[in-house]
Amino acid sequence: MLTAVVLLPLLGFVLNGLFATRLRSHPLGHGFVTALGCGLPIASFALVVLGVLKLAAAGWAPLVETAYRWAQIGDASFEVAFYLDRLSAVMALVVTGVGSAIHVYSVGYMKEDEGYGRFFAYLNLFLFFMLLLVLGRSLLVLFVGWEGVGLASYLLIGFWFHDLANARAGKKAFITNRVGDAGFLLGMFVLFQAFGTLDMDRIDASFAGPVLPAVSASLVGILLFIGATGKSAQIPLHVWLPDAMAGPTPVSALIHAATMVTAGVYLVARMSGVYLHAPEASAVIAAIGVGTAFFAATIALVQTDIKKVLAYSTISQLGFMFLALGVGAYGVAIFHLVTHAFFKACLFLGAGSVIHALGGEQDLRRMGGLARRIPLTFVTFAIATAAIAGIPPLAGFFSKDEILWYAFASTRGGSPLLWFFGAATALMTAFYMFRLLWLAFLGPSRMAPEVEHHVHESPRSMTSVLVLLAVLSAFGGFIAVPHFLEPQLALPATDEHLHAWETPLLVLSVVLALAGLALAAFLYGGPSGRVDALRARFAGAHRWLSGKYFIDELYEAVIGRPLVWVSDRVFLRVGDRALLDGTLNGMAAVARGGAWVLGRVQTGSLHVYAWLVLAGLAGALLWSWRHV
């Protein structure tokens, strides 16, 4: 059954890849693509539900299903095996459930695109690799899925590759992730050398035993986390994710909400047995997580592209998840992963509905007044905005509050400093999300007349998905994910002396969310001069935030241009042209010169040949006379 869960989306990729282009002009071609592209992921979701029911009936004992033996090297056996336990069940439900909803939404969004069949083939391929990642029993199978989603994201981000900027964005995502994957590979090598296996459950069990393995848990933890920083866009490998907005909006929702970017969070949670014995690595994860959350939130404050605001919001929310992982609250991190999948998918698809209504416009400065024109999109977007801002009793309030509490009180590295930066990030999150809501949907219209004339609500295939995700954003917080996972991912102990702060901090988190809402309403609900005056007063800070701290420019100056110089001056001119081409061209020149000389001898004259024969005989006799 688990094998079928994984292979169904792959079947959709193969069939749509083979036949979609050929059936493009056929009356049933569009329906064929839709039926396969959406039907097989939904069937995969149904099988996951059955698998969870089977898991519950077995008393939550993990289900293991071996597809085939990949290789046998000495005593080491490498198998393609799938593993369903509480953690992978939660992840598989999110991946197939939210992923299927995004597939359905794409039917309306991509309806008129010439690459409709190719798009669904790529979406199915992405889902296949993501399921391979979350259901794989070993790090090796997980790594195949890990690399596969990198490939599929490259194809989807650069889907409209005729635009050079889109192709560059796909390449940037692919290359940046390869940097992190080098760390992942090194971590795998160290673990295999120490244990002789890459099965994650066996590795975690070894660390839980009475005698710790003879390997540095902190070293392994740091190496695996390097891979996670690339896939989950944490500092310093975060730069690819904002550019990933170049792809179609459903791609942004699929990559940023429920699948690829959460892979790093899943990896750390899955390898929690290692991290429980790696306090140094956990401290680094918490610091990088809260730093990334704060850093990305400051950039989101001033972005004017509706999708870029959500992209930096995703980076920031992933930082919250790593903050929870770093203080040992693995189940809470997965809880926020689940709620984030609901409201961030709703936000991205809501942004897609806005872009669809405006004929491709993404600039918030050219929107406004859309609440009256596309009311269903507005209502669902507003619910998801309130959820991510932490307004109770919506989903984001529960998961974010638990993260802040454990960041403050966990005995595994919690501190008031981590809580402070997390709380400041929560305040900024509420502000920039309500700023986005206000600029896009409320206030006077700033749309061009020709655009405003054609504004319309999205088709039902899109709005029905928005309603579903809005409902999950509203009530998803009542799903007790941390307690469901607690038998597998135990919650960390908290400092008893700090328990008196729990209720005041909870109240304060609500106050911060409301303060962000009020500040956004004050600045953007009043005269435009307020925002202009604020921007003029802090022009320097605004320039830095608008320029995203110029990290891309720094990388280009420190890494990009030096590599181009070395590639051109050393590898191209010296290595390729002088050494390789020079050697080959030199040998060819020698051959040509020798041929020319020999060609002069071949005159066709018998007299010349006779003289050459006599000269040869004379030379041979002379040589014999001198050496005999």
Buried (B, 14 or more C-beta within 10 A) or exposed (E): EBBBBBBBBBBBBBBBBEBBBEBBEEEEBBEBBBEBBBBBBBBBBBBBBEBBEEBEEEEBEBBBBEBEEBEEEEEEEBBBBBBBBBBBBBBBBBBBBBBBBBBBBBBBBBEEBEBBBBBBBBBBBBBBBBBBBBBBBBBBBBBBBBBBBBBBBBBBBBBBBEEEEBBBBBBBBBEBBEBBBEBBBBBBEBBBEBBEBBBBBBBBEBBEEEEEBEBBBBBBBBBBBBBBBBBBBBBBBBBBBBBBBBBBBBBBBBBBBBBBBBBBBBBBBBBBBBBBBBBEBBBBBBBBBBBBBBBBBBBBBBBBBBBBBBBBBBBBBBBBBBBBBBBBBBBBBBBBBBBBBBBBBBBBBBBBBBBBBBEEBBEBEBBBBBBEBBEBBBBBBBBBBBBBBBBBEBBBBBBBBBBBBBBBBBBBBBBEEBBBBBBBBBBBBBBBBBBBBBBBBBBEBBBEEEBBEEBEBBBEBBBBBBBBBBBBBBBBBEBEBBEBBBEBBBBBEBEEEBEEBBEEBBEBBBEBBBBBBBBBBEBBEEEEEEBEEEBEEEEEEBEBBBEBEEBBEEBBEEEEEEEEEEEEEEEEEEEEEEEEEEEEEEEEEEEEEEEEEEEEEEEEEEEEEEEEEEEEEEEEEEEEEEEE
